[in-house]
Amino acid sequence: MEWLDEYEKLVIRMNTPRVVIDNAVCPTATLVQVDSARKRGVLLEAVQVLADLDLSINKAYISSDGRWFMDVFHVTDRLGRKLTDDSVITYIEQSLGTWNGPARPAALEGLTALELTGADRTGLLSEVFAVLADMECSVVEARAWTHRGRLACVVFLRGEDADAGRVARILARLGHLLRGDAEAPGAVAAVPAAGVAHADRRLHQLMAADRDQDRAFPTPAVSVDSWAERGYSVVTVQCRDRPKLLFDVVCTLHDMDYVVFHGTVDTTGDQARQEFYIRHADGSPIRSEAERERVCQCLQAAIERRSLEGVRLELCTPDRPGLLSDVTRTFRENGLLVAQAEVSTKGDLASNVFYVTDAAGNAVDQCAIDAVRERVGTDRLVVREEPRPQLYQKAAPGERDHGVGGLGLVYLGNLVKRNLYNLGLIKSCS
């Protein structure tokens, strides 16, 4: 009935997410708490905002009681420090406290996005950027991942470079590059950039549609069990911790149309353990062995895709036509394979990050790195170590442990504590 729809809209408007950020509760991290009466998409949005700020989520508790959901994140910067930048805290509060639907970045308005998938090979990314340079296209931003012999790439072009005729010619030339073979053909498409809410999430979707999870490779430990008494399916992920791991897992579950009702996230040293209690959007758990296997395969592939293997090269230089083509061609000429690329342009400055390996995916010889830097400019192309968060120290005997498992749960109040305890996700603190 129409009046029920209007009532539902009123409930949603009255229950926009409430965000609480507290630096006083825990001495080693900042607590970010998001409360909401509606769940679909709020968890993903919260994790996405924190991941985009390069923050580490070291612990998390996810809980629901009826239609009310509460997510709590134990957050530090990439160096393991609490959040002290007021602009970052304000951005989190504004982004999540006023959230009422998937974000559409205003910066992408008027741009055109090219979406590419295909069989990867040495120099393919260089050829893609060479075509765009030859067509005199200005690349505003780009993301590229390679995984299990496949490439997925999203490129954002300025609106004036993307009239219908030019786009058709670009698609024809790129389609020839990505043609591949009959068993693994490539594809390229042009869409309005405003329709691509998040580049990394879109890369996950492109690679999932490319069915890269069907190929046999060593995989992280992922299991899916049934809890029939409570009507949940229990997803457990155990693997090496890395930046944006939680985002990749939550994004995959969301895109597979599952809702996370409860969950815990914990990191110990460089190892992460994540456990989620999920149902379909219609409220039903996973029932078949085939679906259980599919969830495991999709999560394993999602965890592997964001490759941080190889050498991290950061390029910061004034932007110019053909810059990406020249840099990636230099990689190719020195036998380097780009496993992941993040390209962005701010004003007249290009800020790019590349993870490179040799052609076989192994460690790069230092001579090759030196040769590339000599060609590009040693002051422009810098080798960086991937920053790792500091390990958390156990409280000394007799001291109170102020981690999120202790005082953090008191901070959340009886609602979350009771739900997590009843589910068996935490033990009694008494």
Secondary structure, DSSP 8 states (H G I E B T S, - for coil): -HHHHHHHHHHHHHT--EEEEESSS-SSSEEEEEEES--TTHHHHHHHHHHHTT-EEEEEEEEEETTEEEEEEEEE-TTS-----HHHHHHHHHHHHT--S----GGGTT-EEEEEEEE--TTHHHHHHHHHHHTT--EEEEEEEEETTEEEEEEEE-GGG--HHHHHHHHHHHHHHT-B-SSSB-EEEEEEGGG-S-HHHHHHHHHHHTTGGGS-----EEEEEEETTTTEEEEEEEEE--TTHHHHHHHHHHHTTEEEEEEEEEEETTEEEEEEEEEETTS-----HHHHHHHHHHHHHHHHHS---SEEEEEEEE--TTHHHHHHHHHHHTTEEEEEEEEEEETTEEEEEEEEEETTSS---HHHHHHHHHHH-TTTEEEE------------TTS---STTTHHHHHH-HHHHHHHHHHTSS----
